[in-house]
Amino acid sequence: MAELRLGRLPDRTPVKITIMVSPDLNQALSLYADAYRDAYGQSEPVQDLIPAMLATFLDGDRAFVQQRRKAASS
């Protein structure tokens, strides 16, 4: 079979992770949700913002991105 330009899609099944955060972090997340609403005119719950925040953080960490590429190529 010919190889398509688009590779096989990765598993996209959501995984639920439960965490506990400090009161200070909880307050900061709530304030961030307020800032998001002010910036974009749309309110989003903190639990919907956290995955995007984590993905942005991981994608922006150069050392981690290099390590992840290295691990994927081995």
mmCIF file of the N, C-alpha and C atoms, coordinates in Angstrom:
data_MODEL
# 
_entry.id   MODEL 
# 
loop_
_atom_site.group_PDB 
_atom_site.id 
_atom_site.type_symbol 
_atom_site.label_atom_id 
_atom_site.label_alt_id 
_atom_site.label_comp_id 
_atom_site.label_asym_id 
_atom_site.label_entity_id 
_atom_site.label_seq_id 
_atom_site.pdbx_PDB_ins_code 
_atom_site.Cartn_x 
_atom_site.Cartn_y 
_atom_site.Cartn_z 
_atom_site.occupancy 
_atom_site.B_iso_or_equiv 
_atom_site.pdbx_formal_charge 
_atom_site.auth_seq_id 
_atom_site.auth_comp_id 
_atom_site.auth_asym_id 
_atom_site.auth_atom_id 
_atom_site.pdbx_PDB_model_num 
ATOM 1   N N  . MET A 1 1  ? 0.845   -1.180 0.000  1.00 0.00 ? 1  MET A N  1 
ATOM 2   C CA . MET A 1 1  ? 0.000   0.000  0.000  1.00 0.00 ? 1  MET A CA 1 
ATOM 3   C C  . MET A 1 1  ? 0.888   1.240  0.000  1.00 0.00 ? 1  MET A C  1 
ATOM 4   N N  . ALA A 1 2  ? 0.517   2.241  -0.752 1.00 0.00 ? 2  ALA A N  1 
ATOM 5   C CA . ALA A 1 2  ? 1.283   3.481  -0.833 1.00 0.00 ? 2  ALA A CA 1 
ATOM 6   C C  . ALA A 1 2  ? 1.208   4.234  0.492  1.00 0.00 ? 2  ALA A C  1 
ATOM 7   N N  . GLU A 1 3  ? 2.327   4.873  0.832  1.00 0.00 ? 3  GLU A N  1 
ATOM 8   C CA . GLU A 1 3  ? 2.355   5.651  2.065  1.00 0.00 ? 3  GLU A CA 1 
ATOM 9   C C  . GLU A 1 3  ? 1.750   7.029  1.794  1.00 0.00 ? 3  GLU A C  1 
ATOM 10  N N  . LEU A 1 4  ? 0.798   7.419  2.590  1.00 0.00 ? 4  LEU A N  1 
ATOM 11  C CA . LEU A 1 4  ? 0.140   8.713  2.430  1.00 0.00 ? 4  LEU A CA 1 
ATOM 12  C C  . LEU A 1 4  ? 0.988   9.813  3.050  1.00 0.00 ? 4  LEU A C  1 
ATOM 13  N N  . ARG A 1 5  ? 0.812   11.011 2.576  1.00 0.00 ? 5  ARG A N  1 
ATOM 14  C CA . ARG A 1 5  ? 1.530   12.158 3.136  1.00 0.00 ? 5  ARG A CA 1 
ATOM 15  C C  . ARG A 1 5  ? 1.147   12.357 4.616  1.00 0.00 ? 5  ARG A C  1 
ATOM 16  N N  . LEU A 1 6  ? -0.134  12.181 4.911  1.00 0.00 ? 6  LEU A N  1 
ATOM 17  C CA . LEU A 1 6  ? -0.614  12.277 6.282  1.00 0.00 ? 6  LEU A CA 1 
ATOM 18  C C  . LEU A 1 6  ? -0.386  10.941 6.964  1.00 0.00 ? 6  LEU A C  1 
ATOM 19  N N  . GLY A 1 7  ? 0.383   10.965 8.025  1.00 0.00 ? 7  GLY A N  1 
ATOM 20  C CA . GLY A 1 7  ? 0.640   9.729  8.767  1.00 0.00 ? 7  GLY A CA 1 
ATOM 21  C C  . GLY A 1 7  ? -0.573  9.308  9.580  1.00 0.00 ? 7  GLY A C  1 
ATOM 22  N N  . ARG A 1 8  ? -0.455  8.137  10.170 1.00 0.00 ? 8  ARG A N  1 
ATOM 23  C CA . ARG A 1 8  ? -1.536  7.623  11.012 1.00 0.00 ? 8  ARG A CA 1 
ATOM 24  C C  . ARG A 1 8  ? -1.757  8.581  12.179 1.00 0.00 ? 8  ARG A C  1 
ATOM 25  N N  . LEU A 1 9  ? -3.011  8.889  12.453 1.00 0.00 ? 9  LEU A N  1 
ATOM 26  C CA . LEU A 1 9  ? -3.339  9.788  13.554 1.00 0.00 ? 9  LEU A CA 1 
ATOM 27  C C  . LEU A 1 9  ? -3.026  9.125  14.889 1.00 0.00 ? 9  LEU A C  1 
ATOM 28  N N  . PRO A 1 10 ? -2.516  9.906  15.839 1.00 0.00 ? 10 PRO A N  1 
ATOM 29  C CA . PRO A 1 10 ? -2.228  9.345  17.160 1.00 0.00 ? 10 PRO A CA 1 
ATOM 30  C C  . PRO A 1 10 ? -3.515  9.091  17.935 1.00 0.00 ? 10 PRO A C  1 
ATOM 31  N N  . ASP A 1 11 ? -3.393  8.314  19.004 1.00 0.00 ? 11 ASP A N  1 
ATOM 32  C CA . ASP A 1 11 ? -4.533  8.060  19.888 1.00 0.00 ? 11 ASP A CA 1 
ATOM 33  C C  . ASP A 1 11 ? -4.998  9.393  20.468 1.00 0.00 ? 11 ASP A C  1 
ATOM 34  N N  . ARG A 1 12 ? -6.263  9.706  20.296 1.00 0.00 ? 12 ARG A N  1 
ATOM 35  C CA . ARG A 1 12 ? -6.809  10.967 20.790 1.00 0.00 ? 12 ARG A CA 1 
ATOM 36  C C  . ARG A 1 12 ? -7.836  10.751 21.883 1.00 0.00 ? 12 ARG A C  1 
ATOM 37  N N  . THR A 1 13 ? -7.810  9.591  22.507 1.00 0.00 ? 13 THR A N  1 
ATOM 38  C CA . THR A 1 13 ? -8.736  9.301  23.594 1.00 0.00 ? 13 THR A CA 1 
ATOM 39  C C  . THR A 1 13 ? -8.333  10.123 24.816 1.00 0.00 ? 13 THR A C  1 
ATOM 40  N N  . PRO A 1 14 ? -9.226  10.963 25.330 1.00 0.00 ? 14 PRO A N  1 
ATOM 41  C CA . PRO A 1 14 ? -8.867  11.774 26.493 1.00 0.00 ? 14 PRO A CA 1 
ATOM 42  C C  . PRO A 1 14 ? -8.563  10.902 27.714 1.00 0.00 ? 14 PRO A C  1 
ATOM 43  N N  . VAL A 1 15 ? -7.639  11.367 28.521 1.00 0.00 ? 15 VAL A N  1 
ATOM 44  C CA . VAL A 1 15 ? -7.262  10.687 29.761 1.00 0.00 ? 15 VAL A CA 1 
ATOM 45  C C  . VAL A 1 15 ? -7.567  11.647 30.905 1.00 0.00 ? 15 VAL A C  1 
ATOM 46  N N  . LYS A 1 16 ? -8.330  11.179 31.877 1.00 0.00 ? 16 LYS A N  1 
ATOM 47  C CA . LYS A 1 16 ? -8.671  12.031 33.015 1.00 0.00 ? 16 LYS A CA 1 
ATOM 48  C C  . LYS A 1 16 ? -7.568  11.928 34.064 1.00 0.00 ? 16 LYS A C  1 
ATOM 49  N N  . ILE A 1 17 ? -7.079  13.088 34.500 1.00 0.00 ? 17 ILE A N  1 
ATOM 50  C CA . ILE A 1 17 ? -6.067  13.166 35.542 1.00 0.00 ? 17 ILE A CA 1 
ATOM 51  C C  . ILE A 1 17 ? -6.616  14.069 36.638 1.00 0.00 ? 17 ILE A C  1 
ATOM 52  N N  . THR A 1 18 ? -6.579  13.597 37.851 1.00 0.00 ? 18 THR A N  1 
ATOM 53  C CA . THR A 1 18 ? -7.057  14.385 38.983 1.00 0.00 ? 18 THR A CA 1 
ATOM 54  C C  . THR A 1 18 ? -5.853  14.867 39.774 1.00 0.00 ? 18 THR A C  1 
ATOM 55  N N  . ILE A 1 19 ? -5.798  16.172 40.053 1.00 0.00 ? 19 ILE A N  1 
ATOM 56  C CA . ILE A 1 19 ? -4.697  16.732 40.827 1.00 0.00 ? 19 ILE A CA 1 
ATOM 57  C C  . ILE A 1 19 ? -5.254  17.615 41.940 1.00 0.00 ? 19 ILE A C  1 
ATOM 58  N N  . MET A 1 20 ? -4.407  17.859 42.907 1.00 0.00 ? 20 MET A N  1 
ATOM 59  C CA . MET A 1 20 ? -4.728  18.823 43.954 1.00 0.00 ? 20 MET A CA 1 
ATOM 60  C C  . MET A 1 20 ? -3.740  19.968 43.804 1.00 0.00 ? 20 MET A C  1 
ATOM 61  N N  . VAL A 1 21 ? -4.213  21.197 43.954 1.00 0.00 ? 21 VAL A N  1 
ATOM 62  C CA . VAL A 1 21 ? -3.347  22.363 43.852 1.00 0.00 ? 21 VAL A CA 1 
ATOM 63  C C  . VAL A 1 21 ? -3.452  23.178 45.135 1.00 0.00 ? 21 VAL A C  1 
ATOM 64  N N  . SER A 1 22 ? -2.444  23.990 45.353 1.00 0.00 ? 22 SER A N  1 
ATOM 65  C CA . SER A 1 22 ? -2.452  24.847 46.535 1.00 0.00 ? 22 SER A CA 1 
ATOM 66  C C  . SER A 1 22 ? -3.517  25.931 46.376 1.00 0.00 ? 22 SER A C  1 
ATOM 67  N N  . PRO A 1 23 ? -3.956  26.506 47.496 1.00 0.00 ? 23 PRO A N  1 
ATOM 68  C CA . PRO A 1 23 ? -4.923  27.604 47.404 1.00 0.00 ? 23 PRO A CA 1 
ATOM 69  C C  . PRO A 1 23 ? -4.391  28.765 46.557 1.00 0.00 ? 23 PRO A C  1 
ATOM 70  N N  . ASP A 1 24 ? -3.090  29.055 46.657 1.00 0.00 ? 24 ASP A N  1 
ATOM 71  C CA . ASP A 1 24 ? -2.510  30.148 45.874 1.00 0.00 ? 24 ASP A CA 1 
ATOM 72  C C  . ASP A 1 24 ? -2.577  29.855 44.379 1.00 0.00 ? 24 ASP A C  1 
ATOM 73  N N  . LEU A 1 25 ? -2.263  28.618 43.987 1.00 0.00 ? 25 LEU A N  1 
ATOM 74  C CA . LEU A 1 25 ? -2.325  28.253 42.583 1.00 0.00 ? 25 LEU A CA 1 
ATOM 75  C C  . LEU A 1 25 ? -3.773  28.274 42.086 1.00 0.00 ? 25 LEU A C  1 
ATOM 76  N N  . ASN A 1 26 ? -4.688  27.813 42.911 1.00 0.00 ? 26 ASN A N  1 
ATOM 77  C CA . ASN A 1 26 ? -6.108  27.847 42.544 1.00 0.00 ? 26 ASN A CA 1 
ATOM 78  C C  . ASN A 1 26 ? -6.566  29.277 42.290 1.00 0.00 ? 26 ASN A C  1 
ATOM 79  N N  . GLN A 1 27 ? -6.147  30.190 43.147 1.00 0.00 ? 27 GLN A N  1 
ATOM 80  C CA . GLN A 1 27 ? -6.507  31.594 42.971 1.00 0.00 ? 27 GLN A CA 1 
ATOM 81  C C  . GLN A 1 27 ? -5.877  32.147 41.698 1.00 0.00 ? 27 GLN A C  1 
ATOM 82  N N  . ALA A 1 28 ? -4.617  31.807 41.439 1.00 0.00 ? 28 ALA A N  1 
ATOM 83  C CA . ALA A 1 28 ? -3.942  32.282 40.233 1.00 0.00 ? 28 ALA A CA 1 
ATOM 84  C C  . ALA A 1 28 ? -4.634  31.749 38.980 1.00 0.00 ? 28 ALA A C  1 
ATOM 85  N N  . LEU A 1 29 ? -5.059  30.493 39.000 1.00 0.00 ? 29 LEU A N  1 
ATOM 86  C CA . LEU A 1 29 ? -5.775  29.919 37.856 1.00 0.00 ? 29 LEU A CA 1 
ATOM 87  C C  . LEU A 1 29 ? -7.104  30.622 37.628 1.00 0.00 ? 29 LEU A C  1 
ATOM 88  N N  . SER A 1 30 ? -7.784  30.944 38.701 1.00 0.00 ? 30 SER A N  1 
ATOM 89  C CA . SER A 1 30 ? -9.050  31.665 38.597 1.00 0.00 ? 30 SER A CA 1 
ATOM 90  C C  . SER A 1 30 ? -8.825  33.068 38.017 1.00 0.00 ? 30 SER A C  1 
ATOM 91  N N  . LEU A 1 31 ? -7.772  33.728 38.469 1.00 0.00 ? 31 LEU A N  1 
ATOM 92  C CA . LEU A 1 31 ? -7.440  35.052 37.940 1.00 0.00 ? 31 LEU A CA 1 
ATOM 93  C C  . LEU A 1 31 ? -7.051  34.963 36.462 1.00 0.00 ? 31 LEU A C  1 
ATOM 94  N N  . TYR A 1 32 ? -6.375  33.885 36.092 1.00 0.00 ? 32 TYR A N  1 
ATOM 95  C CA . TYR A 1 32 ? -6.011  33.697 34.687 1.00 0.00 ? 32 TYR A CA 1 
ATOM 96  C C  . TYR A 1 32 ? -7.266  33.517 33.834 1.00 0.00 ? 32 TYR A C  1 
ATOM 97  N N  . ALA A 1 33 ? -8.217  32.759 34.345 1.00 0.00 ? 33 ALA A N  1 
ATOM 98  C CA . ALA A 1 33 ? -9.482  32.579 33.618 1.00 0.00 ? 33 ALA A CA 1 
ATOM 99  C C  . ALA A 1 33 ? -10.180 33.925 33.439 1.00 0.00 ? 33 ALA A C  1 
ATOM 100 N N  . ASP A 1 34 ? -10.104 34.787 34.451 1.00 0.00 ? 34 ASP A N  1 
ATOM 101 C CA . ASP A 1 34 ? -10.675 36.132 34.329 1.00 0.00 ? 34 ASP A CA 1 
ATOM 102 C C  . ASP A 1 34 ? -9.938  36.937 33.259 1.00 0.00 ? 34 ASP A C  1 
ATOM 103 N N  . ALA A 1 35 ? -8.604  36.848 33.253 1.00 0.00 ? 35 ALA A N  1 
ATOM 104 C CA . ALA A 1 35 ? -7.801  37.565 32.259 1.00 0.00 ? 35 ALA A CA 1 
ATOM 105 C C  . ALA A 1 35 ? -8.110  37.048 30.857 1.00 0.00 ? 35 ALA A C  1 
ATOM 106 N N  . TYR A 1 36 ? -8.310  35.743 30.723 1.00 0.00 ? 36 TYR A N  1 
ATOM 107 C CA . TYR A 1 36 ? -8.667  35.139 29.440 1.00 0.00 ? 36 TYR A CA 1 
ATOM 108 C C  . TYR A 1 36 ? -10.004 35.714 28.951 1.00 0.00 ? 36 TYR A C  1 
ATOM 109 N N  . ARG A 1 37 ? -10.966 35.782 29.856 1.00 0.00 ? 37 ARG A N  1 
ATOM 110 C CA . ARG A 1 37 ? -12.281 36.340 29.513 1.00 0.00 ? 37 ARG A CA 1 
ATOM 111 C C  . ARG A 1 37 ? -12.147 37.789 29.072 1.00 0.00 ? 37 ARG A C  1 
ATOM 112 N N  . ASP A 1 38 ? -11.339 38.565 29.792 1.00 0.00 ? 38 ASP A N  1 
ATOM 113 C CA . ASP A 1 38 ? -11.153 39.971 29.444 1.00 0.00 ? 38 ASP A CA 1 
ATOM 114 C C  . ASP A 1 38 ? -10.459 40.122 28.086 1.00 0.00 ? 38 ASP A C  1 
ATOM 115 N N  . ALA A 1 39 ? -9.517  39.237 27.795 1.00 0.00 ? 39 ALA A N  1 
ATOM 116 C CA . ALA A 1 39 ? -8.745  39.323 26.551 1.00 0.00 ? 39 ALA A CA 1 
ATOM 117 C C  . ALA A 1 39 ? -9.552  38.885 25.338 1.00 0.00 ? 39 ALA A C  1 
ATOM 118 N N  . TYR A 1 40 ? -10.381 37.838 25.502 1.00 0.00 ? 40 TYR A N  1 
ATOM 119 C CA . TYR A 1 40 ? -11.050 37.230 24.354 1.00 0.00 ? 40 TYR A CA 1 
ATOM 120 C C  . TYR A 1 40 ? -12.560 37.383 24.353 1.00 0.00 ? 40 TYR A C  1 
ATOM 121 N N  . GLY A 1 41 ? -13.105 37.954 25.432 1.00 0.00 ? 41 GLY A N  1 
ATOM 122 C CA . GLY A 1 41 ? -14.548 38.163 25.483 1.00 0.00 ? 41 GLY A CA 1 
ATOM 123 C C  . GLY A 1 41 ? -15.356 36.886 25.610 1.00 0.00 ? 41 GLY A C  1 
ATOM 124 N N  . GLN A 1 42 ? -14.695 35.821 26.000 1.00 0.00 ? 42 GLN A N  1 
ATOM 125 C CA . GLN A 1 42 ? -15.372 34.527 26.159 1.00 0.00 ? 42 GLN A CA 1 
ATOM 126 C C  . GLN A 1 42 ? -14.884 33.884 27.451 1.00 0.00 ? 42 GLN A C  1 
ATOM 127 N N  . SER A 1 43 ? -15.803 33.494 28.267 1.00 0.00 ? 43 SER A N  1 
ATOM 128 C CA . SER A 1 43 ? -15.466 32.868 29.538 1.00 0.00 ? 43 SER A CA 1 
ATOM 129 C C  . SER A 1 43 ? -15.239 31.376 29.345 1.00 0.00 ? 43 SER A C  1 
ATOM 130 N N  . GLU A 1 44 ? -14.137 30.863 29.880 1.00 0.00 ? 44 GLU A N  1 
ATOM 131 C CA . GLU A 1 44 ? -13.830 29.431 29.836 1.00 0.00 ? 44 GLU A CA 1 
ATOM 132 C C  . GLU A 1 44 ? -13.523 28.961 31.252 1.00 0.00 ? 44 GLU A C  1 
ATOM 133 N N  . PRO A 1 45 ? -14.024 27.803 31.638 1.00 0.00 ? 45 PRO A N  1 
ATOM 134 C CA . PRO A 1 45 ? -13.720 27.292 32.983 1.00 0.00 ? 45 PRO A CA 1 
ATOM 135 C C  . PRO A 1 45 ? -12.249 26.904 33.085 1.00 0.00 ? 45 PRO A C  1 
ATOM 136 N N  . VAL A 1 46 ? -11.726 27.029 34.277 1.00 0.00 ? 46 VAL A N  1 
ATOM 137 C CA . VAL A 1 46 ? -10.321 26.727 34.529 1.00 0.00 ? 46 VAL A CA 1 
ATOM 138 C C  . VAL A 1 46 ? -9.967  25.323 34.035 1.00 0.00 ? 46 VAL A C  1 
ATOM 139 N N  . GLN A 1 47 ? -10.834 24.346 34.271 1.00 0.00 ? 47 GLN A N  1 
ATOM 140 C CA . GLN A 1 47 ? -10.518 22.970 33.875 1.00 0.00 ? 47 GLN A CA 1 
ATOM 141 C C  . GLN A 1 47 ? -10.387 22.814 32.367 1.00 0.00 ? 47 GLN A C  1 
ATOM 142 N N  . ASP A 1 48 ? -10.963 23.727 31.585 1.00 0.00 ? 48 ASP A N  1 
ATOM 143 C CA . ASP A 1 48 ? -10.791 23.691 30.135 1.00 0.00 ? 48 ASP A CA 1 
ATOM 144 C C  . ASP A 1 48 ? -9.526  24.428 29.702 1.00 0.00 ? 48 ASP A C  1 
ATOM 145 N N  . LEU A 1 49 ? -9.079  25.375 30.509 1.00 0.00 ? 49 LEU A N  1 
ATOM 146 C CA . LEU A 1 49 ? -7.867  26.119 30.188 1.00 0.00 ? 49 LEU A CA 1 
ATOM 147 C C  . LEU A 1 49 ? -6.593  25.346 30.544 1.00 0.00 ? 49 LEU A C  1 
ATOM 148 N N  . ILE A 1 50 ? -6.638  24.554 31.594 1.00 0.00 ? 50 ILE A N  1 
ATOM 149 C CA . ILE A 1 50 ? -5.437  23.872 32.086 1.00 0.00 ? 50 ILE A CA 1 
ATOM 150 C C  . ILE A 1 50 ? -4.782  22.989 31.024 1.00 0.00 ? 50 ILE A C  1 
ATOM 151 N N  . PRO A 1 51 ? -5.499  22.130 30.281 1.00 0.00 ? 51 PRO A N  1 
ATOM 152 C CA . PRO A 1 51 ? -4.818  21.320 29.259 1.00 0.00 ? 51 PRO A CA 1 
ATOM 153 C C  . PRO A 1 51 ? -4.088  22.169 28.211 1.00 0.00 ? 51 PRO A C  1 
ATOM 154 N N  . ALA A 1 52 ? -4.711  23.266 27.782 1.00 0.00 ? 52 ALA A N  1 
ATOM 155 C CA . ALA A 1 52 ? -4.070  24.142 26.808 1.00 0.00 ? 52 ALA A CA 1 
ATOM 156 C C  . ALA A 1 52 ? -2.845  24.821 27.411 1.00 0.00 ? 52 ALA A C  1 
ATOM 157 N N  . MET A 1 53 ? -2.931  25.206 28.672 1.00 0.00 ? 53 MET A N  1 
ATOM 158 C CA . MET A 1 53 ? -1.795  25.831 29.352 1.00 0.00 ? 53 MET A CA 1 
ATOM 159 C C  . MET A 1 53 ? -0.634  24.845 29.458 1.00 0.00 ? 53 MET A C  1 
ATOM 160 N N  . LEU A 1 54 ? -0.932  23.607 29.825 1.00 0.00 ? 54 LEU A N  1 
ATOM 161 C CA . LEU A 1 54 ? 0.123   22.600 29.944 1.00 0.00 ? 54 LEU A CA 1 
ATOM 162 C C  . LEU A 1 54 ? 0.764   22.297 28.590 1.00 0.00 ? 54 LEU A C  1 
ATOM 163 N N  . ALA A 1 55 ? -0.052  22.174 27.553 1.00 0.00 ? 55 ALA A N  1 
ATOM 164 C CA . ALA A 1 55 ? 0.478   21.897 26.214 1.00 0.00 ? 55 ALA A CA 1 
ATOM 165 C C  . ALA A 1 55 ? 1.370   23.037 25.748 1.00 0.00 ? 55 ALA A C  1 
ATOM 166 N N  . THR A 1 56 ? 0.943   24.273 25.993 1.00 0.00 ? 56 THR A N  1 
ATOM 167 C CA . THR A 1 56 ? 1.744   25.434 25.611 1.00 0.00 ? 56 THR A CA 1 
ATOM 168 C C  . THR A 1 56 ? 3.068   25.448 26.373 1.00 0.00 ? 56 THR A C  1 
ATOM 169 N N  . PHE A 1 57 ? 3.021   25.138 27.644 1.00 0.00 ? 57 PHE A N  1 
ATOM 170 C CA . PHE A 1 57 ? 4.234   25.092 28.460 1.00 0.00 ? 57 PHE A CA 1 
ATOM 171 C C  . PHE A 1 57 ? 5.197   24.034 27.936 1.00 0.00 ? 57 PHE A C  1 
ATOM 172 N N  . LEU A 1 58 ? 4.692   22.829 27.693 1.00 0.00 ? 58 LEU A N  1 
ATOM 173 C CA . LEU A 1 58 ? 5.558   21.746 27.226 1.00 0.00 ? 58 LEU A CA 1 
ATOM 174 C C  . LEU A 1 58 ? 6.125   22.032 25.839 1.00 0.00 ? 58 LEU A C  1 
ATOM 175 N N  . ASP A 1 59 ? 5.309   22.578 24.952 1.00 0.00 ? 59 ASP A N  1 
ATOM 176 C CA . ASP A 1 59 ? 5.765   22.904 23.601 1.00 0.00 ? 59 ASP A CA 1 
ATOM 177 C C  . ASP A 1 59 ? 6.792   24.034 23.599 1.00 0.00 ? 59 ASP A C  1 
ATOM 178 N N  . GLY A 1 60 ? 6.779   24.874 24.620 1.00 0.00 ? 60 GLY A N  1 
ATOM 179 C CA . GLY A 1 60 ? 7.706   25.999 24.707 1.00 0.00 ? 60 GLY A CA 1 
ATOM 180 C C  . GLY A 1 60 ? 8.988   25.691 25.441 1.00 0.00 ? 60 GLY A C  1 
ATOM 181 N N  . ASP A 1 61 ? 9.090   24.523 26.036 1.00 0.00 ? 61 ASP A N  1 
ATOM 182 C CA . ASP A 1 61 ? 10.292  24.136 26.780 1.00 0.00 ? 61 ASP A CA 1 
ATOM 183 C C  . ASP A 1 61 ? 11.280  23.489 25.807 1.00 0.00 ? 61 ASP A C  1 
ATOM 184 N N  . ARG A 1 62 ? 12.276  24.251 25.358 1.00 0.00 ? 62 ARG A N  1 
ATOM 185 C CA . ARG A 1 62 ? 13.203  23.778 24.324 1.00 0.00 ? 62 ARG A CA 1 
ATOM 186 C C  . ARG A 1 62 ? 13.928  22.499 24.713 1.00 0.00 ? 62 ARG A C  1 
ATOM 187 N N  . ALA A 1 63 ? 14.387  22.441 25.946 1.00 0.00 ? 63 ALA A N  1 
ATOM 188 C CA . ALA A 1 63 ? 15.112  21.243 26.387 1.00 0.00 ? 63 ALA A CA 1 
ATOM 189 C C  . ALA A 1 63 ? 14.203  20.021 26.333 1.00 0.00 ? 63 ALA A C  1 
ATOM 190 N N  . PHE A 1 64 ? 12.963  20.177 26.761 1.00 0.00 ? 64 PHE A N  1 
ATOM 191 C CA . PHE A 1 64 ? 12.033  19.054 26.745 1.00 0.00 ? 64 PHE A CA 1 
ATOM 192 C C  . PHE A 1 64 ? 11.685  18.655 25.318 1.00 0.00 ? 64 PHE A C  1 
ATOM 193 N N  . VAL A 1 65 ? 11.484  19.636 24.437 1.00 0.00 ? 65 VAL A N  1 
ATOM 194 C CA . VAL A 1 65 ? 11.161  19.345 23.037 1.00 0.00 ? 65 VAL A CA 1 
ATOM 195 C C  . VAL A 1 65 ? 12.289  18.535 22.403 1.00 0.00 ? 65 VAL A C  1 
ATOM 196 N N  . GLN A 1 66 ? 13.536  18.927 22.666 1.00 0.00 ? 66 GLN A N  1 
ATOM 197 C CA . GLN A 1 66 ? 14.687  18.181 22.132 1.00 0.00 ? 66 GLN A CA 1 
ATOM 198 C C  . GLN A 1 66 ? 14.729  16.769 22.690 1.00 0.00 ? 66 GLN A C  1 
ATOM 199 N N  . GLN A 1 67 ? 14.497  16.634 23.982 1.00 0.00 ? 67 GLN A N  1 
ATOM 200 C CA . GLN A 1 67 ? 14.506  15.306 24.614 1.00 0.00 ? 67 GLN A CA 1 
ATOM 201 C C  . GLN A 1 67 ? 13.392  14.445 24.052 1.00 0.00 ? 67 GLN A C  1 
ATOM 202 N N  . ARG A 1 68 ? 12.230  15.016 23.829 1.00 0.00 ? 68 ARG A N  1 
ATOM 203 C CA . ARG A 1 68 ? 11.095  14.261 23.289 1.00 0.00 ? 68 ARG A CA 1 
ATOM 204 C C  . ARG A 1 68 ? 11.377  13.807 21.858 1.00 0.00 ? 68 ARG A C  1 
ATOM 205 N N  . ARG A 1 69 ? 11.984  14.680 21.042 1.00 0.00 ? 69 ARG A N  1 
ATOM 206 C CA . ARG A 1 69 ? 12.359  14.287 19.680 1.00 0.00 ? 69 ARG A CA 1 
ATOM 207 C C  . ARG A 1 69 ? 13.374  13.158 19.691 1.00 0.00 ? 69 ARG A C  1 
ATOM 208 N N  . LYS A 1 70 ? 14.336  13.264 20.585 1.00 0.00 ? 70 LYS A N  1 
ATOM 209 C CA . LYS A 1 70 ? 15.372  12.232 20.699 1.00 0.00 ? 70 LYS A CA 1 
ATOM 210 C C  . LYS A 1 70 ? 14.744  10.884 21.075 1.00 0.00 ? 70 LYS A C  1 
ATOM 211 N N  . ALA A 1 71 ? 13.816  10.918 22.034 1.00 0.00 ? 71 ALA A N  1 
ATOM 212 C CA . ALA A 1 71 ? 13.151  9.696  22.479 1.00 0.00 ? 71 ALA A CA 1 
ATOM 213 C C  . ALA A 1 71 ? 12.291  9.108  21.366 1.00 0.00 ? 71 ALA A C  1 
ATOM 214 N N  . ALA A 1 72 ? 11.649  9.967  20.565 1.00 0.00 ? 72 ALA A N  1 
ATOM 215 C CA . ALA A 1 72 ? 10.782  9.481  19.490 1.00 0.00 ? 72 ALA A CA 1 
ATOM 216 C C  . ALA A 1 72 ? 11.590  8.840  18.357 1.00 0.00 ? 72 ALA A C  1 
ATOM 217 N N  . SER A 1 73 ? 12.812  9.326  18.152 1.00 0.00 ? 73 SER A N  1 
ATOM 218 C CA . SER A 1 73 ? 13.616  8.786  17.060 1.00 0.00 ? 73 SER A CA 1 
ATOM 219 C C  . SER A 1 73 ? 14.354  7.506  17.453 1.00 0.00 ? 73 SER A C  1 
ATOM 220 N N  . SER A 1 74 ? 14.383  7.183  18.742 1.00 0.00 ? 74 SER A N  1 
ATOM 221 C CA . SER A 1 74 ? 15.063  5.943  19.151 1.00 0.00 ? 74 SER A CA 1 
ATOM 222 C C  . SER A 1 74 ? 14.142  4.755  19.164 1.00 0.00 ? 74 SER A C  1 
# 
